[in-house]
Amino acid sequence: MNNLDFSAYPLFSWYVVALAISGAAMLVLGAVNPGSGLKVGWRIINVLAGLGFLGYAYYLAFVFEGGRYEIFFKAFILPIALIANSVKAIVERGNAKNQQPAPQAAPYDPNAPQAPYGQPVPPQGAAPQGAAPYAPSAQPVPDNPYAQPVPPAGQPGQAQ
């Protein structure tokens, strides 16, 4: 027996159709998860509410034998809220995919060549004009990162 008769009971019939559409939409959003990034708890709520709405629509359309019934338009707040939450999660996931990660700063190297204040640091291995290329010394690095390495004897620029 089908209780949907749009000519005799249009409000009841459209209410049942709206329940079925809302239930199907919530069920699809919860079960399919189209890359929306919804958390598992929200997906479970969507599926349960969708099954409830579809079940009640089925009951009213095929099992209900007449008598008194009430139409709860407030019940449509839940599917609207759950569908809006799903759309919000899809948008946020799309925005997160489009954002580039922040570039990571290089770790501090106390042995890196230092340039005087306000001048650019030459690239590693490059030498200023007229100078010999930079060659790191074979001496062990002191425990103090601010200590200046002492060049071996016999190199130019060393006091004797």
SEZASE-438388 format. One record per residue: residue number from 1; x, y, z of N, C-alpha, C in turn; residue in one letter. Coordinates in Angstrom, 3 decimals, padded with zeros to 6 digits. Each point is the difference from the previous one (the first is absolute). Last residue first. Layout:
+-----+----------+----------+----------+----------+----------+----------+----------+----------+----------+------+
:  nr :     n_c1 :     n_c2 :     n_c3 :    ca_c1 :    ca_c2 :    ca_c3 :     c_c1 :     c_c2 :     c_c3 : rest :
+-----+----------+----------+----------+----------+----------+----------+----------+----------+----------+------+
: NUM :        X :        Y :        Z :        X :        Y :        Z :        X :        Y :        Z :    A :
...
+-----+----------+----------+----------+----------+----------+----------+----------+----------+----------+------+
This chain:
+-----+----------+----------+----------+----------+----------+----------+----------+----------+----------+------+
:  nr :     n_c1 :     n_c2 :     n_c3 :    ca_c1 :    ca_c2 :    ca_c3 :     c_c1 :     c_c2 :     c_c3 : rest :
+-----+----------+----------+----------+----------+----------+----------+----------+----------+----------+------+
: 160 :  103.476 :  036.654 :  014.057 :  001.041 : -000.938 :  000.432 :  000.805 :  000.575 :  001.116 :    Q :
: 159 : -005.255 :  000.277 : -002.642 :  001.085 :  000.707 :  000.708 :  001.004 : -001.008 :  000.493 :    A :
: 158 : -003.195 : -000.529 : -004.396 :  000.160 : -000.418 :  001.396 :  001.157 :  000.750 :  000.611 :    Q :
: 157 : -001.430 :  000.280 : -004.650 : -000.940 :  000.705 :  000.875 :  000.133 : -000.408 :  001.435 :    G :
: 156 :  001.536 : -003.488 : -003.787 :  000.024 :  001.472 : -000.032 : -001.071 :  000.577 :  000.919 :    P :
: 155 :  002.220 : -004.720 :  001.174 : -000.961 :  000.537 : -000.958 :  000.050 :  001.511 :  000.021 :    Q :
: 154 :  002.637 : -002.862 :  002.923 :  000.548 :  000.107 : -001.357 : -001.020 :  000.495 : -001.015 :    G :
: 153 : -001.609 : -002.616 :  004.421 :  001.163 :  000.875 : -000.167 :  000.441 : -000.006 : -001.455 :    A :
: 152 : -005.172 : -001.001 :  001.035 :  001.287 : -000.608 :  000.289 :  001.142 :  000.982 : -000.320 :    P :
: 151 : -004.846 :  001.895 :  001.520 :  000.630 : -000.619 : -001.170 :  001.363 : -000.591 :  000.370 :    P :
: 150 : -004.408 :  000.505 :  003.157 :  001.335 :  000.570 : -000.149 :  000.650 : -000.662 : -001.203 :    V :
: 149 : -005.411 :  000.920 :  001.264 :  001.068 : -000.967 : -000.196 :  001.327 :  000.719 : -000.231 :    P :
: 148 : -004.071 :  001.944 :  003.052 :  000.564 :  000.107 : -001.343 :  001.105 : -001.037 : -000.156 :    Q :
: 147 : -004.565 : -000.055 :  003.261 :  001.463 :  000.124 : -000.023 :  000.473 :  000.029 : -001.443 :    A :
: 146 : -004.561 : -000.700 :  001.493 :  000.357 :  001.381 : -000.293 :  001.507 :  000.208 : -000.045 :    Y :
: 145 : -002.247 : -004.197 :  001.104 : -000.293 :  000.333 : -001.397 :  000.393 :  001.435 : -000.360 :    P :
: 144 :  002.114 : -003.587 :  003.589 : -000.653 :  001.301 :  000.006 : -000.279 :  000.398 : -001.446 :    N :
: 143 :  002.353 : -003.963 :  000.802 : -001.323 : -000.168 :  000.585 : -000.783 :  001.301 : -000.003 :    D :
: 142 :  003.749 : -000.822 : -003.830 : -000.065 :  000.129 :  001.456 : -001.436 : -000.157 :  000.484 :    P :
: 141 :  002.119 : -002.394 : -004.397 : -000.830 :  001.151 :  000.354 : -000.050 :  000.086 :  001.523 :    V :
: 140 :  004.240 : -002.129 : -002.767 : -001.316 : -000.327 :  000.574 : -000.733 :  001.276 :  000.407 :    P :
: 139 :  003.439 :  000.073 : -004.119 :  000.020 : -000.004 :  001.456 : -001.381 : -000.376 :  000.526 :    Q :
: 138 :  001.441 :  000.691 : -004.630 : -000.110 : -001.380 :  000.451 : -000.004 : -000.082 :  001.516 :    A :
: 137 : -001.872 :  004.172 : -003.208 :  001.204 : -000.554 :  000.616 : -000.262 : -001.416 :  000.472 :    S :
: 136 : -002.394 :  002.506 : -004.305 : -000.134 : -000.227 :  001.429 :  001.259 : -000.666 :  000.555 :    P :
: 135 : -000.261 :  003.349 : -004.151 :  000.194 : -001.425 :  000.247 : -000.124 : -000.219 :  001.495 :    A :
: 134 : -000.982 :  003.989 : -004.126 : -000.123 : -000.409 :  001.396 :  000.185 : -001.507 :  000.087 :    Y :
: 133 :  002.348 :  002.965 : -003.926 : -001.273 : -000.612 :  000.386 :  000.029 : -000.466 :  001.446 :    P :
: 132 :  003.006 :  004.185 : -001.313 :  000.006 : -001.438 : -000.277 : -001.351 : -000.589 :  000.408 :    A :
: 131 :  000.303 :  005.142 : -001.601 :  000.382 : -000.842 :  001.136 : -000.032 : -001.464 : -000.420 :    A :
: 130 : -001.320 :  003.924 : -002.728 :  001.407 :  000.102 :  000.336 :  000.437 : -000.867 :  001.155 :    G :
: 129 : -005.087 :  000.956 : -000.199 :  000.894 :  000.331 : -001.106 :  001.430 :  000.139 :  000.506 :    Q :
: 128 : -002.987 : -003.214 :  002.844 : -000.113 :  001.383 : -000.421 :  001.013 :  000.282 : -001.117 :    P :
: 127 : -001.910 : -004.923 :  000.422 :  000.972 :  000.869 :  000.668 : -000.235 :  001.430 : -000.441 :    A :
: 126 : -002.890 : -005.043 :  000.477 :  000.345 :  001.169 : -000.806 :  000.955 :  000.877 :  000.797 :    A :
: 125 : -001.996 : -003.997 :  001.775 :  001.111 : -000.285 : -000.893 :  000.407 :  001.179 : -000.853 :    G :
: 124 : -004.836 :  000.143 :  001.886 :  000.999 : -000.912 :  000.552 :  001.059 : -000.298 : -001.051 :    Q :
: 123 : -002.474 :  004.683 : -000.479 : -000.365 : -001.418 : -000.017 :  001.145 : -000.863 :  000.512 :    P :
: 122 : -000.382 :  004.965 :  001.886 :  000.326 : -000.640 : -001.277 : -000.418 : -001.461 :  000.036 :    P :
: 121 : -002.398 :  004.043 :  002.668 :  000.904 : -001.120 :  000.249 :  000.309 : -000.643 : -001.348 :    V :
: 120 : -001.301 :  005.321 :  000.623 : -000.519 : -001.346 : -000.234 :  001.068 : -001.053 :  000.278 :    P :
: 119 : -000.305 :  004.695 :  002.659 :  000.507 : -000.509 : -001.266 : -000.517 : -001.414 : -000.199 :    Q :
: 118 : -000.857 :  002.627 :  003.978 : -000.515 :  000.755 : -001.138 :  000.506 : -000.494 : -001.337 :    G :
: 117 :  002.915 : -001.207 :  004.211 : -001.378 :  000.467 :  000.092 : -000.370 :  000.802 : -001.242 :    Y :
: 116 :  003.847 : -003.623 : -000.631 : -000.206 :  001.186 :  000.838 : -001.442 :  000.471 : -000.093 :    P :
: 115 :  000.769 : -005.140 : -000.775 :  000.329 :  001.231 : -000.715 : -000.173 :  001.161 :  000.963 :    A :
: 114 :  001.040 : -005.634 :  000.463 : -000.720 :  001.178 :  000.457 :  000.460 :  001.211 : -000.804 :    Q :
: 113 : -000.180 : -005.801 : -000.547 :  000.743 :  001.263 : -000.146 : -000.885 :  001.179 :  000.377 :    P :
: 112 : -000.854 : -004.732 :  002.365 : -000.239 :  000.619 : -001.295 :  000.788 :  001.304 : -000.098 :    A :
: 111 : -000.382 : -003.052 :  003.840 :  001.225 :  000.001 : -000.792 : -000.182 :  000.623 : -001.376 :    N :
: 110 : -003.551 : -000.673 :  003.276 :  000.972 :  000.931 :  000.572 :  001.285 :  000.082 : -000.822 :    P :
: 109 : -005.202 : -001.079 : -001.300 :  001.315 : -000.620 : -000.159 :  001.042 :  000.972 :  000.537 :    D :
: 108 : -005.710 : -000.979 :  000.244 :  001.128 :  000.881 :  000.255 :  001.299 : -000.782 : -000.100 :    Y :
: 107 : -004.321 : -001.497 : -002.872 :  000.476 : -000.010 :  001.378 :  001.234 :  000.883 :  000.149 :    P :
: 106 : -003.757 :  001.124 : -003.638 :  001.148 : -000.890 :  000.140 :  000.453 :  000.018 :  001.455 :    A :
: 105 : -005.136 :  000.850 : -001.311 :  001.264 :  000.713 :  000.108 :  001.126 : -001.011 :  000.174 :    A :
: 104 : -004.744 : -000.860 : -002.586 :  000.724 : -000.258 :  001.231 :  001.324 :  000.755 : -000.026 :    Q :
: 103 : -004.873 :  001.185 : -002.456 :  001.356 : -000.488 : -000.199 :  000.717 : -000.140 :  001.334 :    P :
: 102 : -005.315 : -000.675 : -000.483 :  000.968 :  001.072 :  000.220 :  001.406 : -000.546 : -000.217 :    A :
: 101 : -004.182 : -002.160 : -002.619 :  000.617 :  000.005 :  001.325 :  001.040 :  001.100 :  000.100 :    P :
: 100 : -004.328 :  000.497 : -003.118 :  001.352 : -000.531 : -000.060 :  000.566 : -000.033 :  001.412 :    Q :
:  99 : -005.306 : -000.294 : -001.688 :  001.013 :  000.757 :  000.721 :  001.342 : -000.691 : -000.105 :    Q :
:  98 : -004.095 : -001.823 : -001.803 :  000.552 :  001.072 : -000.816 :  001.088 :  000.798 :  000.703 :    N :
:  97 : -002.472 : -003.567 :  002.136 :  000.791 : -000.561 : -001.092 :  000.688 :  001.093 : -000.808 :    K :
:  96 : -002.996 :  001.204 :  003.450 :  001.222 : -000.558 :  000.576 :  000.894 : -000.602 : -001.083 :    A :
:  95 : -004.285 :  001.645 : -001.174 :  000.902 :  001.103 :  000.336 :  001.312 : -000.518 :  000.558 :    N :
:  94 : -003.356 : -003.146 : -000.898 :  000.492 :  000.577 : -001.251 :  000.960 :  001.152 :  000.261 :    G :
:  93 : -002.190 : -001.901 :  003.663 :  000.991 : -000.952 : -000.526 :  000.585 :  000.513 : -001.311 :    R :
:  92 : -003.479 :  002.462 :  001.940 :  001.217 :  000.109 :  000.803 :  001.084 : -000.945 : -000.497 :    E :
:  91 : -004.257 : -000.239 : -002.052 :  000.652 :  001.270 : -000.313 :  001.308 :  000.140 :  000.770 :    V :
:  90 : -002.684 : -003.741 :  000.950 :  000.527 : -000.103 : -001.366 :  000.761 :  001.269 : -000.365 :    I :
:  89 : -002.260 : -000.069 :  004.106 :  001.180 : -000.870 :  000.050 :  000.622 : -000.144 : -001.380 :    A :
:  88 : -004.047 :  002.379 :  000.306 :  001.075 :  000.751 :  000.661 :  001.288 : -000.825 :  000.048 :    K :
:  87 : -003.895 : -002.096 : -001.550 :  000.492 :  000.961 : -000.995 :  001.154 :  000.811 :  000.580 :    V :
:  86 : -002.172 : -002.936 :  002.925 :  000.725 : -000.746 : -001.034 :  000.586 :  000.933 : -001.041 :    S :
:  85 : -002.783 :  001.854 :  003.304 :  001.259 : -000.442 :  000.602 :  000.844 : -000.768 : -001.019 :    N :
:  84 : -004.347 :  001.231 : -001.264 :  000.866 :  001.188 :  000.069 :  001.358 : -000.352 :  000.596 :    A :
:  83 : -003.242 : -003.354 : -000.020 :  000.452 :  000.248 : -001.372 :  000.905 :  001.220 : -000.036 :    I :
:  82 : -001.998 : -000.994 :  004.103 :  000.965 : -001.032 : -000.353 :  000.532 :  000.177 : -001.418 :    L :
:  81 : -003.417 :  002.946 :  001.562 :  001.238 :  000.194 :  000.766 :  001.065 : -001.025 : -000.388 :    A :
:  80 : -004.272 : -000.423 : -001.914 :  000.633 :  001.226 : -000.498 :  001.327 :  000.225 :  000.719 :    I :
:  79 : -002.707 : -003.600 :  001.418 :  000.670 : -000.257 : -001.276 :  000.682 :  001.239 : -000.562 :    P :
:  78 : -002.313 :  000.629 :  004.142 :  001.105 : -000.961 :  000.096 :  000.633 : -000.296 : -001.359 :    L :
:  77 : -003.933 :  002.661 :  000.329 :  001.179 :  000.762 :  000.435 :  001.210 : -000.936 :  000.048 :    I :
:  76 : -004.487 : -001.462 : -000.909 :  000.843 :  000.293 : -001.168 :  001.180 :  000.898 :  000.352 :    F :
:  75 : -003.473 : -001.252 :  003.122 :  000.860 : -001.156 : -000.271 :  000.929 :  000.263 : -001.180 :    A :
:  74 : -003.480 :  003.001 :  001.388 :  001.274 :  000.197 :  000.701 :  000.957 : -001.161 : -000.243 :    K :
:  73 : -004.494 : -000.046 : -001.519 :  000.890 :  000.714 : -000.921 :  001.350 :  000.281 :  000.648 :    F :
:  72 : -003.927 : -003.654 :  000.825 :  001.028 :  000.732 :  000.732 :  000.945 :  000.668 : -000.999 :    F :
:  71 : -005.266 : -002.210 :  000.275 :  001.099 :  000.368 : -000.887 :  000.955 :  000.876 :  000.796 :    I :
:  70 : -003.757 : -004.011 :  001.434 :  000.487 :  001.374 :  000.141 :  001.168 :  000.207 : -000.934 :    E :
:  69 : -004.707 : -003.391 :  000.458 :  001.440 :  000.111 : -000.182 :  000.376 :  001.468 :  000.166 :    Y :
:  68 : -004.488 : -003.816 :  000.517 :  000.624 :  001.279 :  000.334 :  001.502 : -000.087 : -000.244 :    R :
:  67 : -003.171 : -003.138 : -002.845 : -000.160 :  000.427 :  001.379 :  000.704 :  001.331 :  000.190 :    G :
:  66 :  001.282 : -004.187 : -003.556 : -000.899 :  001.118 :  000.223 : -000.140 :  000.304 :  001.473 :    G :
:  65 :  002.891 : -003.400 : -001.698 : -001.355 : -000.315 : -000.446 : -000.989 :  001.124 :  000.282 :    E :
:  64 :  005.694 : -001.173 : -000.859 : -000.962 :  000.838 :  000.715 : -001.394 : -000.223 : -000.578 :    F :
:  63 :  003.871 : -001.913 : -002.100 : -000.497 : -000.752 :  001.146 : -001.129 :  000.746 :  000.713 :    V :
:  62 :  002.432 :  001.745 : -003.983 : -000.461 : -001.352 : -000.299 : -000.622 : -000.758 :  001.178 :    F :
:  61 :  001.709 :  004.755 : -000.061 : -000.470 : -000.245 : -001.360 : -000.654 : -001.371 : -000.159 :    A :
:  60 :  001.974 :  001.452 :  004.167 : -001.152 :  000.840 : -000.336 : -000.567 : -000.325 : -001.377 :    L :
:  59 :  003.897 : -002.333 :  001.391 : -001.126 : -000.308 :  000.889 : -001.233 :  000.814 : -000.382 :    Y :
:  58 :  004.050 :  000.960 : -002.212 : -000.553 : -001.287 : -000.438 : -001.232 : -000.363 :  000.837 :    Y :
:  57 :  002.368 :  003.784 :  001.304 : -000.683 :  000.259 : -001.268 : -000.634 : -001.285 : -000.528 :    A :
:  56 :  002.666 : -000.344 :  003.791 : -001.269 :  000.651 :  000.334 : -000.787 :  000.330 : -001.267 :    Y :
:  55 :  004.297 : -001.869 : -000.532 : -000.903 : -000.954 :  000.644 : -001.345 :  000.607 :  000.326 :    G :
:  54 :  003.433 :  002.781 : -001.712 : -000.500 : -000.900 : -001.037 : -000.983 : -001.020 :  000.588 :    L :
:  53 :  002.133 :  002.883 :  003.041 : -000.910 :  000.761 : -000.868 : -000.583 : -000.894 : -001.092 :    F :
:  52 :  003.242 : -001.927 :  002.838 : -001.215 :  000.354 :  000.741 : -001.005 :  000.736 : -000.864 :    G :
:  51 :  004.266 : -000.978 : -001.782 : -000.802 : -001.217 :  000.118 : -001.307 :  000.271 :  000.743 :    L :
:  50 :  003.039 :  003.544 : -000.266 : -000.542 : -000.313 : -001.327 : -000.862 : -001.250 :  000.027 :    G :
:  49 :  002.354 :  001.197 :  003.900 : -001.124 :  000.919 : -000.226 : -000.637 : -000.270 : -001.367 :    A :
:  48 :  003.828 : -002.515 :  001.015 : -001.105 : -000.345 :  000.903 : -001.212 :  000.907 : -000.210 :    L :
:  47 :  003.966 :  000.938 : -002.470 : -000.588 : -001.278 : -000.421 : -001.194 : -000.349 :  000.885 :    V :
:  46 :  002.494 :  003.858 :  001.131 : -000.692 :  000.179 : -001.283 : -000.706 : -001.285 : -000.424 :    N :
:  45 :  002.737 : -000.202 :  003.806 : -001.225 :  000.764 :  000.283 : -000.798 :  000.206 : -001.282 :    I :
:  44 :  004.201 : -001.980 : -000.458 : -000.925 : -000.928 :  000.655 : -001.325 :  000.695 :  000.307 :    I :
:  43 :  003.466 :  002.624 : -001.726 : -000.496 : -000.908 : -001.038 : -001.004 : -000.981 :  000.600 :    R :
:  42 :  002.245 :  002.889 :  002.905 : -001.002 :  000.732 : -000.780 : -000.573 : -000.885 : -001.106 :    W :
:  41 :  003.513 : -001.815 :  002.597 : -001.186 :  000.238 :  000.828 : -001.103 :  000.716 : -000.759 :    G :
:  40 :  004.258 : -000.670 : -002.040 : -000.786 : -001.230 :  000.055 : -001.275 :  000.201 :  000.817 :    V :
:  39 :  002.059 :  004.244 : -002.485 :  000.488 : -000.937 :  001.009 : -000.969 : -001.169 :  000.101 :    K :
:  38 :  000.744 :  002.833 : -004.523 : -000.830 : -000.057 :  001.203 :  000.592 : -001.012 :  000.959 :    L :
:  37 :  001.542 :  001.350 : -004.545 :  000.791 :  000.144 :  001.206 : -000.841 :  000.040 :  001.260 :    G :
:  36 : -001.003 : -000.513 : -004.955 : -000.408 :  001.164 :  000.777 :  000.826 :  000.200 :  001.245 :    S :
:  35 : -000.251 : -003.280 : -003.927 :  001.198 :  000.804 :  000.265 : -000.289 :  001.191 :  000.877 :    G :
:  34 : -003.758 : -002.780 : -000.857 :  000.670 :  000.374 : -001.244 :  001.208 :  000.901 :  000.237 :    P :
:  33 : -003.315 : -003.428 :  002.657 :  001.144 :  000.834 :  000.392 :  000.815 :  000.417 : -001.217 :    N :
:  32 : -004.037 : -003.170 :  000.833 :  000.905 :  000.099 : -001.139 :  001.265 :  000.757 :  000.356 :    V :
:  31 : -003.562 : -000.638 :  003.242 :  000.513 : -001.287 : -000.453 :  001.066 :  000.138 : -001.086 :    A :
:  30 : -002.323 :  003.826 :  001.965 :  000.681 : -000.756 :  001.045 :  000.667 : -001.263 : -000.501 :    G :
:  29 : -002.541 :  002.812 : -002.928 :  001.125 :  000.780 :  000.534 :  000.762 : -000.764 :  001.073 :    L :
:  28 : -003.939 : -001.980 : -001.763 :  001.057 :  000.064 : -001.016 :  001.206 :  000.755 :  000.533 :    V :
:  27 : -003.812 : -000.155 :  002.726 :  000.576 : -001.335 : -000.128 :  001.154 :  000.009 : -000.998 :    L :
:  26 : -002.547 :  003.916 :  000.525 :  000.858 : -000.235 :  001.170 :  000.679 : -001.361 : -000.084 :    M :
:  25 : -003.099 :  001.051 : -003.383 :  001.154 :  000.909 : -000.075 :  000.949 : -000.231 :  001.172 :    A :
:  24 : -004.091 : -002.376 : -000.072 :  000.917 : -000.500 : -001.028 :  001.248 :  000.875 : -000.088 :    A :
:  23 : -003.447 :  001.374 :  002.911 :  000.640 : -001.220 :  000.474 :  000.998 : -000.544 : -000.999 :    G :
:  22 : -002.623 :  003.701 : -001.257 :  000.952 :  000.375 :  001.055 :  000.753 : -001.215 :  000.513 :    S :
:  21 : -003.440 : -000.766 : -003.088 :  001.119 :  000.695 : -000.649 :  001.050 :  000.387 :  001.028 :    I :
:  20 : -003.987 : -001.954 :  001.615 :  000.779 : -000.972 : -000.772 :  001.209 :  000.663 : -000.657 :    A :
:  19 : -003.085 :  002.726 :  002.333 :  000.695 : -000.895 :  000.929 :  000.908 : -000.969 : -000.760 :    L :
:  18 : -002.796 :  002.733 : -002.548 :  001.094 :  000.789 :  000.593 :  000.788 : -000.831 :  001.007 :    A :
:  17 : -003.849 : -001.959 : -001.881 :  001.040 :  000.145 : -001.032 :  001.191 :  000.782 :  000.563 :    V :
:  16 : -003.767 : -000.372 :  002.744 :  000.636 : -001.312 : -000.138 :  001.132 :  000.074 : -001.032 :    V :
:  15 : -002.635 :  003.828 :  000.490 :  000.770 : -000.227 :  001.233 :  000.752 : -001.326 : -000.084 :    Y :
:  14 : -003.058 :  001.081 : -003.395 :  001.258 :  000.741 : -000.159 :  000.888 : -000.142 :  001.238 :    W :
:  13 : -004.260 : -002.001 :  000.205 :  000.794 : -000.642 : -001.053 :  001.333 :  000.714 : -000.193 :    S :
:  12 : -003.196 :  001.844 :  003.004 :  000.541 : -001.252 :  000.509 :  000.937 : -000.646 : -001.024 :    F :
:  11 : -002.298 :  003.813 : -001.378 :  000.976 :  000.349 :  001.038 :  000.658 : -001.257 :  000.560 :    L :
:  10 : -003.549 : -000.474 : -003.254 :  001.270 :  000.506 : -000.552 :  001.050 :  000.322 :  001.079 :    P :
:   9 : -004.458 : -002.984 : -000.670 :  000.781 :  000.420 :  001.171 :  001.362 :  000.555 : -000.444 :    Y :
:   8 : -003.333 : -001.153 : -003.312 : -000.825 : -000.010 :  001.200 :  000.741 :  000.546 :  001.217 :    A :
:   7 :  002.206 : -000.270 : -004.248 : -001.244 :  000.745 : -000.239 : -000.861 :  000.063 :  001.269 :    S :
:   6 :  004.188 : -002.419 : -000.164 :  000.242 :  001.441 : -000.055 : -001.281 :  000.794 : -000.254 :    F :
:   5 :  001.323 : -004.749 :  002.256 : -001.051 :  000.460 : -000.917 :  000.064 :  001.520 : -000.013 :    D :
:   4 :  002.544 : -004.552 :  002.350 :  000.311 :  001.251 : -000.692 : -001.096 :  000.299 : -001.021 :    L :
:   3 :  000.425 : -004.002 :  002.836 : -000.727 :  001.117 :  000.598 :  000.258 :  001.315 : -000.707 :    N :
:   2 : -000.022 : -005.569 : -001.243 :  000.773 :  001.230 : -000.132 : -000.839 :  001.157 :  000.522 :    N :
:   1 :  000.325 : -005.721 :  000.475 : -000.853 :  001.180 :  000.000 :  000.892 :  001.235 :  000.000 :    M :
+-----+----------+----------+----------+----------+----------+----------+----------+----------+----------+------+
